[in-house]
Amino acid sequence: MSVESRPARLVERFYNEVWNCADEAAAHEILHADFSFRGSLDAEKSGPHGFVDYMRAVHAALGEYRCEIVDLLETDLRVAARMRFVGRHQGVFFGVAATGRLIEWTGAAFFTTNRIQITDLWVLGDIDAVKKQLGVHADAGFEAS
């Protein structure tokens, strides 16, 4: 298997190019047309367009948003990633107006690929840590503007 067709390489591109650089063209390139996304911050999203809308909302709420891969485990078509997420609170997030504070949390992401594109992603983040940093009630949902 070539380096470019390795599922872990797709995941690295997803975080480095799509999330960290907000590269929408890269998102459309590496996310399958039927891409399915389930994340800790929002409801399910479908396809590259649905994901890009979600990414824009997160970047609007959290400036300087970065995803750091801490660890990757790869099988034939799947990748599990241990992650660190960080951003500066610059817009409404969990119903809280911008504070300018740096918000960070950890999580895990589980990817399925077809070796060419990412077909499915399920992210579990420590949302309680986010809410604690924002000083919001545990029942608050994700809201960005």
Order of alpha helices (4+ residues) and beta strands (2+ residues): alpha-alpha-beta-beta-alpha-beta-beta-beta-beta-alpha
